[in-house]
Amino acid sequence: MGWRATVSGPVAAQVTTSPDERTLYVSTLDGNVFALAREDGRPRWTATLGERVYSAPLVHDDGTLYVGSDAKKLVAISPEGAVLWRLEVEGEADTGAVFGKDGTIVFAAGASVLSVRRGGDVAWRFTAKGKVFTAPAVTDAGLVVVGSQDDRVYAIDATGAAVWSTNLGADVDGAAVIGDDGGIYVGTDKGEIVRLDAGGKVAWRTPVGGYVRGVLSLARNGDILAGTYGPVPHLVRLTPEGIIHGAFAIKGTGAKEFGIHGGPLEDADGTLYFGAQDDAAYAIDAEGGLRWRFATGADVDAPLTMLSDGSLVVASEDGTITMLLP
């Protein structure tokens, strides 16, 4: 272990970094964003956003941060911690933002998806029929893909119009991931992982035994990786054809609301790293065997962060940030 630091509130969002990786950015559920020194975890500054922050800060190449909060605002923060502007929106901005193909900031707030120029003015707004609780994904063609609690997946073009929507029969609360071939993968509260083609048509749907509520991830070979909730939480690996060919179980409680929130990271050797609600982070080797389990003080719902030197940053809901050295 390299170091351990404590911030003022629970952390449910992935830790992000400055472009040079010298600073780590941490969002907390008590409404703050912290900048921590990468070498020892010491605080550099704190920005107060006024309400819970579930979203990971999005960092531009120039160091500017963009982060939403339950105060119904998207906020731009300078690399020195000064608030540059606040954009008021109609719903809680509690999902991560991404950059669109045109350089705008795209994020969800309540049932709306917004594209915002870097100066803080709205380029377009799309409204779904239910809350959008997924971070957007952007296709090579520039379409913004989101899931909603109206059971649908939407693809939105550069004018804010829906190109297509597909009803999957259950809430879509985890962000989509897009394959190199353009395939779109999402998880649902029906306990399925679904592949959609670029036009929104369902190619396959595979039951995985529990809610899939976090972002999916892709392995280097194109496999789809997902965490599931109970009654028996698993990390599941599927082929691009939808066939399960690997699963690693953690000890569950039998509850459907307990599990693994999101897909893992993969390193160059094929090792997978993820956190779970059993208060631990895990490393699983390429064959699916346990390499190590690191106990934390609380749930690890946030995806782990891997730095360029192989160090891992683990955030847990007791407000602890841990640097694990390679």
N, C-alpha and C positions, 0 to 999 in steps of 0.2 A: 504494500500500500504506500502511495506517495504522501497523501495528506487527507485530512477530513475537516470540513468547514460546516458551520451551521448558519442558516439564514433565518429570517424572522417568521416564516410560515411554511406550511406544507408545499411541496413541489410536485406538480402533476404533469408538467410540460418538459419536453426534451431541453437539455442545456445546449445552447448554441455558442459560437465563438466569433471573435473579431476576425477579419480576414487574415491576420498574421498569427492567429491562435494564441496571442499573449493574454487575451482577456476572455473569460467565460461569462456568459449572460444567463441569468437564472430568473424565471418568473415564479411568483409565489401566490398562494391562495389568500394571503392577507393583503394583496393589492400592490405589491412592489416588484420592481425589476432591479436585480443586483448585478453589478459588474465585479467579478472576482479575478484576482491575479492568477494566471495559469500556474505559476511556479509554486505557490504556497496557499492559495485560496483566500488571501487577505482581501477584504472589500476595497474597491476603488471608488465606487459611488453607488448611490441608491436613487431610483426614480419612483415616486409614489403615484400610482394610477387611480387610487380611490376605491377600487373594488377588486374582486377576485380575478386573477390572471391565470387562465387555463392554457393559454397559447404560448408556444415557443417564440421568442423574438426572431424576426426575419432580419437578416443583416445584409445590407448592400455592400458592394465592393468598396465604396467610399467610407464605410464604417457606420453609416446611419442605420438605426434600428427601427423597425416597425412592429408594433405589438398592440393587440386588442385586449379589451377587458370587459368584465361584466358591468362596468360603469357606462356601457353603451358608447364606447369611443374607440377609435383607432388613433394611436399616438405615434408620432415620429420623435425619436430621441437621438441626439448627437452622440458621437463616440465619447464625449466628455460627460455625458449624463444630463445635458440640458434638454428640456422638452421644446421641440421646434414647432410643432403644431398638434392640435387635437381635432379630430373629425367626429362630430356627433352623428350617431346612427340610431336606428329605431329599435334594434334588438341587441342582446348581449353578444359581444364580439369574442366568443370563447373558443374559436378554432384558429389554427395557425394560418398565417398568410403565406402566399407564394408570389413570385414575380411572373407576370404574364409574358407572352412572347414579345409584346410591345413595350415591356419595361414597367408597366403599371403594377400596383400592388393589388392582388386579388384576395379577398377574404370573405367569410360569411359572418352575418350578424342576424340572429333570429332566423326568420324564413328567407332572408335576402342574401344574395351574393353580390358584392360590389367590386368594381374595378376603379382604383383611385390613382390619379397621377401623383408623381412624387412631391408636388407642391401641396397636396392635400385636397384637391378638387375631384369630384366624382366624374368618371368617364362614362360609366354605365351601371345600371342596377337591374338585377333579375330577382323575381320573387317566386319561390316555390310554394306549395300548398301546405307544407309543414316545416318545422325547424330544420335547418341545415346544420348538422353537428359534425361535419367532416371538413377537414382542410381540403382546399381544391387541389386537383391534379391537372396538369396542362399537357395536352397531346402535342406531337410534332407539328400538327396542322394549326396549333394555336387554340384549340377548343378547351374550355374550362369544364372539367368533369367533377360533379359533386353528388353526394348521396344525401337523402333527406328522410325525415321521420314521417313523410307521406308515402313511404315504401318505394320511392322512385330514385333512379339515377338520371341525372340531367347532363346534357352536353350543351354548353353555351358558347355562342360565337363572339367575335370581337365587337359586336354592336349591342350585346346583352340579350340577344334573342336565343331561345331554346331551339337547337337544331334537331334534337330528339330527346325523348324521355322514355324510360322503361320501368314498368312496375314489376318489382321483384317479390311482392307479397309480404314484406316485413321491413321494419326500420333498417335503414342503411346508415349506421353511425360511425363506421370506420372509413378513413380516406382510401380512395382507389389508388392502385398502382398500375402503371402502364408498361407493357412489355415492349421489347425492341421491335416486335412485329406489329405493334399498334393495338394488340389485345388489351382490354381493360378488365381488371380483376377487382372485385369488391367482396366484402363479407357482410352478412346480414344477421338480424336477430332471429331468423329462422334456422340458424345454425348451419348456414351454407356459405361456400365460396362460389362465386359466379364469374364466369368469363363472358364478357360482351365483346362483340366485334366493333370496329370503328363506327358503324352505323347504329349501334345500340341493340343489335339483335343478340339474344342469349345463345351462346355457343354450347355451354354446358354449365351445370350446377352440381356441386358435390357436397353432400352432408358431412360435417366434421364434428358433430356431437356436442356443440355448445355455441352460445352467442359469439359472434366475431365482431368486436366493437372497436378495436384499434386499427391503426394503419397497417396494411399488408406490406410485405417487403419481397424483393426478388433476389434469388440466389444468382451467383455469377453464371450458372449454367441455364438460367431461365426458369428454374423451379419457383413456385409460389410458396411463401413462408407466412404462417399466420399463427397467432396465439388465440386460444379459445377459452371460454369460461366453462364452468362446471356443468354437470356434476363431477366430471373427471377432467380437469383442465389439461390441455396438451399444447405443445408446440407442434404444428402439423406442417408437413412438406408435401406439396403436390406437384406433379408434372404439368407442363403447359397444356396437356390433354385432360387434366382434371383427375388424374389417378393418384390416390394417396400412396406414397411409398416411403413414408417415415413419420414417426410420431414419438415425442418425448413427453411423458406425463410428469406432473408435479403432484404432490399430495394436496388434495382438495378438501373442502369441508362438506361436500355434497350439495352445496348451494349453487343455484344457477347464476348467481351474481358474483361469484368468486372465481378468479382465474388469472389468465395471462392477457394483458391489455396491449396488443400490438405484436408486430413481427420483429424478428431479430436483426442485428447487424451480422455481416459475414466478413471475415478477414481473408487475406490472400491464401491462407491454408485451408479455407473452408470451415473454420471454427465459427459457430454461431453464438452470439451474446445477447441476452435479454434479461428483463426483470419480471417479477411476478408478485402477486398479492400475498404470497407466503413470506414476505419480508426478506427477499433474497434476490440476488442476481446470479445468473448461470452462464457457464461456457460449455457448449456441447460440441464434440468433435465432428468431423465430416462423416463419420459412420453412425452418428446419433448417440454416442456414449458420453456420459458426464465427465467433463474435464475438471471443473471445479464448481463449487457453490459458495457464494460470498454472502454472509448474513448481514442484513441491514437492520435498522431499528423500526422499519415500517414498510408499507406497501411500496413497490417499485412499479408504478403505472407509466412513468415516462420512459420512452425509448432511451437506451444507453447512447452515449456519444463517444465515437472513436476519433482520437486526434491523429495527425499524420505520422507520429512516431509510434503508434500502436497503443498509447495510453487510453484507458477507458474512464469516462466520467459517469458516475452512478448517482442519480438523484432519487431521494425517497420522501415519503409524505410526512416524515418527522422533521423536515427542513434540513436534512443532512445532505451534503454534497461530498462525494468520495472520489478521489483520484486513485485509480489502480494502475500501477506502472506495468509495462510489458515484461 
